[in-house]
Amino acid sequence: MAFLTTLRETFGVLPAVIKTTKNLSMPATHRASLGLAVEQRAHREADNSAIVFEGRELNWGEFNALANRYAYALRRQGVKKGRVVSVMMENRPEFLALLVGLNKLGAVAALLNVHLTGKSLAHCIDVAESDKVVVGQECEDAIEPLCGASALEPGRDYLWLADDDADSAPDWALDLTALSKKAKADNPSSTEQNSFGDPAFYLYTSGTTGFPKAAIMSNRRFMIGAQSSAALGLQCNRFDRIYLCLPLYHATGFMLGFGAACVSGASVFLRRRFSASHFLQEVREHDVTCFVYIGELCRYLLHQPAHKDDWNTPLRKVLGNGLRPDVWMDFKKRFGISRVMEFYGSSEGNVAFMNVFNKDCTVGTTSVEVALVRYDVDEDEILRNAKGFCEQVDDGEPGLLLGKITPKTVFEGYTDAEATESKILRNVFKDGDAWFNTGDMLKTVAVGFALGKKHYQFVDRVGDTFRWKSENVSTNEVGELLNAYPQCALCNVYGVAVPGADGRAGMAAVALREGETTLDTLRFSRHVNEQLPKYAQPVFVRLLTTMDTTGTHKLLKTELRKQAYDLSVVSDPIYVLKPGASEYELLDRDFAELVKRGEAGY
């Protein structure tokens, strides 16, 4: 019976696989975009539910009309095709309607991380070459200090969207809420002019050599991602409701969650942020059938007190990334999940995997040409043979994932041409070929019958980035900001595993300047809090007398990663930033034991 179920599931998804593969071949001139998808949805199903949020509900007709009002209001302010508008808002319907409205104009929306402040935030606005900035009332405190520090003019180039009707816009911003109420609600003609090849969004990715980089997402990339999520992943339709609590400034929540709803007609239960204690209650109350996750959320749910009826909900299909093998089966069984669509991809990459055949503990398979090549983790470099070419690893052996760059699998890159080129490997297997370097290690895994399609499993990130609290963290960016602290001579930043937590926590090995013997934790903590968003702040700080490097003067990380914060092998002082704390304190054996047991609260 299990084998027959596998056969039905495997062959049942084939039509959607064929259709999605066909979409890859659509020309750049093909007319398709998020704005057009929403207009079509509103035309066909105007009265059907689109978004449920904090006690209010919008149908597709109302949502499309709101997006149109934003589009007309912004057009009056000079926003048009090709212009860039940076947007900083928390999850709410107005954020989504604004993005749809900008897309209808052919403008590019640069999605700002709401946790960014100061220099990192200013950099993101500048690197996108923003013409305007739209900020939600809930984020205005982060934007206000930047006014006047760039070519953008306060009172003209900053626009504000209310989160509470009782408040009004600050004097440095135009009131987009008020402007939109006076605007037309019918579809703008500009929507029909947008095509597959047009840039639509900038999503930021942690840079390996500095501040976040703006990765370009075209209409093609968004629409193929949305259609893949809806047809191959969640297999949703207008009778489904998707639980969406991931940040909408990331591709998973925006493209694969909201995008899937737009192309399928499913509705969205939208939350500003995740709450493990309210999750099952809301799933039952709002008849949620689908959930877009990251692995950390599934782990948090498993940590909640178990009840005999945890499985008794309408939720059956989940899609996301980062669900680790040690959590996978327990999560499925406890919550009665029948379909886990784990995927792999990045904001900027040309490679995507999806578990379309519903196998366990795998990111699935891919329809594009990929390779896993040998990589020296200690030296942080790709290995090449005597002829100068890369070599592929054996089945089951971890290797660095590369995606071949072709007309069908374009690497759209970043707004920075130099940053784009740095992610491209050339002459990989033959002279003249070009491949995108994902920076991730994967391996092949056996999954049983799958039409001969290889399946893969994520192993780890390599090099200069790691993932913590659902965010990519650049070790170089953190290191540069820590190096600016007066006591620091040199910092080496890396990720370390923390039991019970997904991803890796930041750890910094710090060599103090000559004459300095102890770390001023109060001043250091203040520096970290001012310079880094919470997710990028090192959880552990180790003081070193000397900093070891390789023969090519690269900072050595491998041994430091292995030793991590283990007090039985490390004699150097280690400081820790405990959950909810704002100041570092010396790591003692009692707290180290809590961390080791996965009971420290990370």
C-alpha positions in Angstrom: 0.0 0.0 0.0 2.8 2.4 0.9 4.5 1.7 -2.5 1.2 2.4 -4.3 0.8 5.7 -2.4 4.4 6.6 -3.5 3.6 5.8 -7.1 0.4 7.9 -7.1 2.2 10.8 -5.5 5.2 10.7 -7.8 3.2 10.4 -11.0 0.5 12.8 -9.8 2.9 15.7 -9.7 4.3 15.2 -13.2 1.8 17.5 -15.0 2.8 20.4 -12.7 6.5 19.6 -13.2 6.1 19.7 -17.0 4.2 23.0 -16.8 6.8 24.6 -14.5 9.7 23.4 -16.7 8.0 24.9 -19.7 7.7 28.3 -17.9 11.5 28.4 -17.7 11.6 28.7 -21.5 9.3 31.7 -21.7 10.9 34.7 -23.4 11.8 37.8 -21.5 9.0 39.6 -23.4 6.3 37.3 -21.9 3.6 39.4 -20.2 3.5 38.1 -16.6 3.9 39.8 -13.2 2.7 39.9 -9.7 0.5 42.9 -10.5 -1.1 41.2 -13.4 -1.7 38.0 -11.3 -3.6 40.0 -8.7 -5.7 41.8 -11.3 -6.6 38.4 -12.8 -7.5 37.1 -9.4 -9.7 40.1 -8.6 -11.4 39.7 -12.0 -12.2 36.1 -11.5 -12.8 35.9 -7.7 -13.4 39.4 -6.5 -15.5 38.4 -3.5 -13.2 35.5 -2.4 -11.1 36.0 0.8 -7.6 37.2 0.1 -6.1 38.2 3.4 -7.1 37.8 7.1 -5.2 40.0 9.5 -5.7 41.1 13.1 -9.5 40.8 13.0 -10.1 42.2 9.5 -10.5 40.5 6.2 -9.9 41.8 2.6 -11.3 40.0 -0.5 -9.4 40.0 -3.8 -11.4 42.9 -5.2 -10.7 45.1 -2.1 -7.0 44.1 -2.0 -6.5 44.9 -5.7 -8.3 48.3 -5.3 -6.0 49.2 -2.4 -2.9 48.3 -4.6 -4.3 50.4 -7.4 -4.7 53.4 -5.1 -1.1 53.1 -3.9 0.0 52.9 -7.6 -1.8 56.0 -8.7 -0.7 58.0 -5.6 2.9 57.0 -6.1 2.7 57.8 -9.8 1.7 61.3 -8.8 4.9 61.5 -6.9 7.0 60.6 -9.9 7.3 56.9 -9.5 7.4 55.1 -12.8 8.8 52.1 -14.6 12.4 51.4 -13.6 12.4 53.7 -10.6 13.5 52.2 -7.3 11.5 52.5 -4.1 12.8 51.2 -0.8 10.1 49.9 1.5 10.4 49.2 5.3 7.3 47.8 6.9 6.2 44.9 9.2 3.9 42.2 7.9 0.5 43.7 7.2 -1.9 43.9 4.2 -0.7 47.4 3.3 2.8 46.2 2.8 1.7 43.6 0.3 -0.7 46.0 -1.5 2.1 48.5 -1.7 4.4 46.0 -3.3 1.7 45.0 -5.8 1.0 48.6 -6.6 4.7 49.3 -7.3 4.9 46.3 -9.5 1.9 47.5 -11.5 3.9 50.7 -12.2 6.9 48.7 -13.3 8.9 50.2 -10.4 11.4 48.1 -8.5 10.6 47.6 -4.8 13.7 47.2 -2.5 12.5 45.3 0.6 14.3 46.5 3.7 14.9 44.3 6.7 13.0 45.8 9.6 15.7 44.9 12.0 18.3 47.1 10.3 19.4 50.4 11.7 22.2 53.0 11.2 24.9 52.3 8.7 23.6 49.0 7.5 20.2 50.5 6.8 21.6 53.5 5.1 23.8 51.3 2.9 20.8 49.2 1.8 18.9 52.4 0.7 22.0 53.8 -1.1 23.2 50.6 -2.8 19.7 50.2 -4.4 20.0 53.8 -5.7 16.6 54.5 -4.2 14.5 57.3 -5.7 11.9 57.1 -2.9 11.6 55.5 0.6 8.2 54.3 1.9 8.2 53.6 5.6 5.5 52.1 7.8 4.6 54.0 11.0 5.9 51.1 13.0 9.4 51.5 11.4 9.7 55.3 11.3 12.2 55.5 14.2 14.7 53.6 12.2 14.4 55.8 9.1 14.1 59.2 10.7 17.8 59.5 11.7 18.8 58.9 8.1 16.8 61.8 6.7 19.1 64.4 5.2 22.1 62.1 5.1 21.7 61.2 1.4 20.4 62.7 -1.8 16.9 61.9 -0.8 15.0 65.0 0.2 12.9 65.0 3.4 9.3 66.0 2.8 9.5 64.9 -0.9 11.3 61.6 -1.2 10.1 59.9 2.0 6.5 58.6 2.2 4.7 57.2 5.3 2.0 54.6 5.7 -0.1 54.6 8.8 -0.4 51.6 11.1 -2.9 53.4 13.3 -5.5 55.7 11.8 -5.2 58.0 14.9 -1.7 59.1 14.0 -0.4 61.4 11.2 2.8 61.5 9.1 6.0 63.1 10.5 7.0 66.4 9.0 9.9 64.7 7.0 7.5 62.4 5.1 4.5 62.6 2.8 1.3 60.8 4.1 0.8 58.0 1.5 -2.2 56.8 3.5 -4.0 60.1 2.9 -2.8 60.5 -0.7 -4.0 57.0 -1.6 -7.5 57.6 -0.2 -7.9 60.3 -2.9 -6.6 58.1 -5.7 -8.4 56.0 -8.3 -9.1 52.3 -7.6 -9.3 51.0 -11.2 -6.4 49.0 -12.7 -3.6 51.2 -14.2 -2.8 50.6 -17.9 0.9 50.2 -16.9 0.4 46.7 -15.5 0.0 45.3 -19.1 3.4 46.7 -20.0 5.4 44.6 -17.5 7.2 41.5 -18.8 9.1 38.5 -17.5 12.5 40.1 -18.0 11.8 43.3 -16.1 13.4 43.7 -12.6 10.7 43.7 -10.0 12.2 43.5 -6.5 15.5 43.8 -4.7 15.9 41.4 -1.9 19.0 41.8 0.4 21.5 39.1 1.0 24.4 39.2 3.5 27.5 40.2 1.7 30.7 38.1 2.0 32.8 41.2 1.8 30.8 43.8 3.5 27.3 45.1 3.9 24.2 43.4 2.5 23.9 43.2 -1.3 20.7 43.9 -3.3 19.9 40.8 -5.2 17.7 41.4 -8.3 14.5 39.5 -8.6 12.8 39.7 -12.0 9.1 39.1 -12.7 10.2 35.8 -14.3 11.9 34.7 -11.1 9.0 35.8 -8.9 6.3 34.2 -11.0 8.1 30.9 -11.5 8.8 30.7 -7.8 5.1 31.5 -7.0 3.8 29.0 -9.5 6.2 26.3 -8.3 5.1 26.8 -4.7 1.4 26.7 -5.6 1.4 23.8 -8.1 4.4 21.7 -7.1 4.7 22.4 -3.4 1.5 23.3 -1.5 -0.7 22.1 -4.3 -3.2 24.8 -3.2 -6.3 26.3 -4.7 -9.0 28.8 -3.7 -10.3 26.5 -1.0 -7.0 26.6 0.9 -5.7 29.1 3.4 -2.0 29.7 4.0 -0.6 30.6 7.4 2.0 33.3 6.7 4.2 34.7 9.5 7.6 34.8 7.9 9.1 38.3 7.2 7.7 39.5 3.9 11.1 41.2 3.0 12.4 37.6 2.5 11.7 35.5 -0.6 10.2 32.6 1.3 7.3 34.5 2.8 6.8 36.9 0.0 7.3 34.9 -3.2 6.5 31.3 -2.0 3.8 32.2 0.5 2.0 35.3 -0.8 3.0 34.6 -4.4 1.4 31.1 -4.2 -1.8 32.6 -3.0 -1.9 35.2 -5.8 -1.5 32.5 -8.6 -3.8 29.9 -7.0 -6.6 31.9 -5.3 -5.8 30.6 -1.9 -6.3 33.1 1.0 -3.6 34.1 3.5 -3.8 34.2 7.3 -1.2 36.9 7.9 0.7 37.5 11.1 3.3 40.2 12.0 5.4 37.5 13.6 5.3 33.9 14.7 3.8 32.8 18.0 4.2 29.1 18.9 1.7 29.4 21.7 -1.1 30.7 19.4 -0.3 28.7 16.3 -2.6 25.7 16.7 -5.5 27.8 18.0 -5.3 30.1 15.0 -4.9 27.2 12.6 -8.2 25.7 13.9 -10.0 29.0 14.2 -9.2 30.2 10.7 -9.3 26.8 8.9 -5.7 27.0 7.8 -4.6 24.1 5.5 -1.1 25.3 4.5 1.9 26.6 6.4 5.0 28.3 5.1 7.8 27.6 7.5 11.5 27.9 8.3 13.0 25.1 10.3 13.3 27.1 13.5 9.5 27.5 13.7 8.9 23.8 13.5 11.4 23.2 16.3 9.7 25.9 18.4 6.3 24.1 17.8 7.8 20.8 19.0 9.0 22.5 22.1 5.5 23.4 23.1 3.7 21.2 25.6 2.2 18.2 23.7 -1.5 17.4 23.6 -3.2 14.3 22.4 -5.1 16.2 19.7 -2.2 18.2 18.2 -2.8 16.3 15.0 -6.4 17.2 14.9 -6.3 20.4 12.7 -7.1 21.2 9.1 -3.3 21.8 8.5 -1.9 19.1 6.1 0.6 20.8 3.8 3.7 22.7 4.7 6.4 24.3 2.6 9.7 25.9 3.6 13.4 25.4 4.2 15.7 24.4 7.1 13.7 21.5 8.5 16.5 19.4 9.9 16.3 15.5 9.8 16.3 15.4 13.7 13.0 17.3 13.7 11.3 16.2 10.4 9.6 12.9 11.4 8.5 14.1 14.9 7.0 17.2 13.4 5.0 15.3 10.7 3.7 12.7 13.2 2.7 15.0 16.0 0.9 17.6 13.8 -0.6 15.2 11.3 1.3 16.7 8.3 0.9 14.6 5.1 3.0 16.8 2.8 6.4 18.4 3.6 7.7 20.5 0.7 11.2 21.3 1.9 13.0 23.4 -0.7 16.4 24.9 -1.2 17.2 28.2 -2.9 18.6 31.7 -2.3 17.4 35.2 -3.1 20.0 35.7 -5.8 20.8 32.3 -7.1 19.8 30.4 -10.2 19.5 27.1 -8.4 16.3 25.7 -6.7 15.4 22.3 -5.3 11.9 21.3 -4.1 10.7 18.1 -2.5 7.9 17.7 -5.1 7.7 13.9 -4.6 7.2 14.3 -0.9 10.1 12.3 0.3 11.4 12.5 3.9 14.5 14.4 5.0 15.5 15.9 1.7 15.4 19.3 -0.1 14.2 17.3 -3.1 15.3 17.4 -6.7 15.9 20.1 -9.4 15.2 20.5 -13.1 18.3 22.6 -13.7 21.9 21.5 -14.2 23.9 21.5 -10.9 27.2 20.0 -9.7 28.6 19.2 -6.3 32.4 19.8 -6.4 35.2 19.1 -4.0 35.9 21.8 -1.5 38.6 22.3 1.1 36.8 23.5 4.2 39.9 24.3 6.2 41.4 26.5 3.5 38.0 27.7 2.4 38.7 27.1 -1.3 37.5 25.0 -4.2 39.8 22.2 -5.3 41.0 22.0 -8.9 42.9 19.2 -10.5 46.1 19.3 -12.5 44.3 20.6 -15.6 42.8 23.4 -13.6 39.2 22.1 -13.5 36.9 21.2 -10.6 36.0 17.6 -9.8 32.6 16.3 -8.7 32.2 14.4 -5.5 30.9 10.8 -5.2 27.3 10.1 -4.3 26.6 10.7 -0.6 29.8 12.8 -0.2 29.3 16.5 0.7 30.3 18.9 -2.0 30.0 22.6 -2.9 26.8 23.2 -4.9 27.2 25.0 -8.2 24.4 26.0 -10.7 25.2 26.2 -14.4 24.5 29.6 -15.9 22.5 29.2 -19.1 19.9 31.3 -21.0 17.2 29.3 -19.1 18.9 29.5 -15.7 20.1 33.1 -15.6 22.0 34.4 -12.6 20.4 37.8 -12.2 23.0 38.9 -9.7 23.1 42.0 -7.6 22.9 45.7 -8.3 26.7 45.8 -7.8 28.4 44.3 -10.9 31.6 43.5 -9.0 29.6 41.6 -6.4 27.8 39.7 -9.2 31.0 38.6 -10.8 32.4 37.4 -7.5 29.7 34.7 -7.3 30.4 33.4 -10.8 33.0 30.6 -11.3 34.4 30.2 -14.7 36.3 27.4 -16.5 34.8 24.9 -14.0 34.7 21.7 -16.1 35.8 23.2 -19.5 37.1 26.4 -20.8 34.5 29.1 -21.1 31.7 27.6 -18.9 30.2 29.6 -16.1 28.6 28.5 -12.8 26.9 30.2 -9.9 28.6 29.5 -6.6 25.9 29.0 -3.9 28.3 28.9 -1.0 26.5 25.8 0.4 27.5 22.2 0.9 25.0 19.5 -0.2 25.0 15.8 -0.7 22.9 13.2 -2.6 20.7 10.9 -0.6 18.8 7.7 -1.4 15.0 8.2 -1.2 13.6 5.2 -3.0 11.5 5.4 -6.2 11.6 8.9 -7.6 11.6 8.5 -11.4 15.4 8.3 -11.4 15.7 11.9 -10.1 18.6 12.5 -7.8 17.6 13.9 -4.4 19.7 16.1 -2.1 20.2 17.1 1.5 21.6 20.3 2.8 24.8 19.9 4.8 26.1 23.4 5.8 27.1 26.8 4.6 30.8 27.5 3.9 33.1 30.4 3.9 32.0 33.8 5.1 28.3 33.5 5.9 26.2 31.5 8.4 22.5 31.5 9.2 21.0 32.4 12.6 17.4 33.3 13.6 16.3 32.9 10.0 18.8 35.5 8.8 22.0 35.2 6.8 24.9 36.8 8.7 28.1 38.0 7.0 31.2 37.2 9.1 33.2 39.9 7.4 30.6 42.5 8.0 30.3 41.6 11.7 34.1 41.4 12.0 34.6 44.9 10.4 32.2 46.5 12.9 33.8 44.7 15.8 37.2 45.7 14.7 36.0 49.3 15.0 35.8 48.9 18.8 38.8 50.6 20.3 40.0 47.6 22.4 40.0 45.2 19.4 43.1 44.6 17.3 41.6 41.8 15.2 38.4 39.8 15.2 37.6 36.5 13.6 33.9 35.8 13.3 32.3 32.3 12.6 29.2 30.3 13.3 28.9 27.6 16.0 26.3 25.0 16.6 23.9 25.4 19.5 21.9 22.3 20.6 18.2 22.8 20.2 18.6 25.8 17.8 18.7 25.8 14.0 21.4 27.4 12.1 24.6 28.6 13.8 25.1 31.2 16.5 27.7 33.9 15.9 31.0 33.6 17.8 33.8 36.1 17.7 37.4 35.4 18.6 39.0 38.7 19.6 42.6 39.6 19.9 42.9 42.8 22.1 45.3 45.7 21.3 48.7 45.8 22.9 48.4 46.9 26.5 44.8 45.8 26.8 44.3 42.8 29.1 40.6 42.6 29.8 37.5 43.3 27.8 35.3 46.2 29.0 32.1 44.4 28.6 29.8 47.4 29.2 31.4 49.5 26.5 31.8 46.5 24.2 28.1 45.6 24.6 27.0 49.1 23.9 29.1 49.1 20.7 27.6 45.8 19.6 24.0 47.0 20.3 24.6 50.2 18.4 26.3 48.7 15.3 24.6 45.3 14.8 21.0 44.1 14.5 20.1 41.5 17.2 20.4 38.5 14.9 24.0 39.5 13.8 25.3 40.1 17.4 27.8 37.4 18.4 26.4 35.1 21.1 29.8 34.2 22.2 33.1 36.2 22.4 36.4 34.5 23.0 39.5 36.5 23.9 42.7 35.4 22.3 46.3 36.4 22.9 47.3 35.8 19.2 45.3 35.2 16.0 46.3 32.3 13.8 46.2 32.6 10.0 46.9 30.3 7.1 49.9 30.4 4.9 48.0 32.8 2.6 47.1 35.0 5.7 43.5 33.9 5.9 42.0 33.8 9.4 41.8 30.2 10.6 38.3 29.3 11.6 38.1 25.5 11.5 39.8 24.8 14.8 37.9 27.7 16.5 34.6 26.3 15.2 35.5 22.8 16.6 36.4 24.2 20.0 33.5 26.6 20.0 32.5 27.5 23.6 33.5 24.2 25.1 35.1 25.2 28.5 36.7 21.7 28.8 39.0 22.4 25.9 39.2 26.3 25.9 41.2 28.0 28.5 40.7 31.5 27.1 38.0 33.7 28.7 34.6 33.4 26.8 31.8 35.9 27.2 28.2 35.1 26.4 25.1 37.2 25.4 22.3 35.4 27.1 18.8 35.3 25.5 17.1 38.7 26.2 20.2 40.2 27.6 21.9 43.4 26.3 25.3 43.0 28.0 27.9 40.2 27.7 29.0 38.3 30.8 31.6 35.7 31.5 30.5 32.2 30.5 30.5 29.9 33.5 30.2 26.1 33.5 26.6 26.1 34.8 25.3 28.1 31.8 27.6 26.3 29.4 25.9 23.0 30.6 22.5 24.5 29.9 23.6 25.4 26.4 25.0 21.9 25.9 21.7 20.4 26.9 19.7 22.7 24.6 18.0 24.4 27.6 19.6 27.9 27.5 16.7 29.4 25.6 18.3 30.1 22.2 
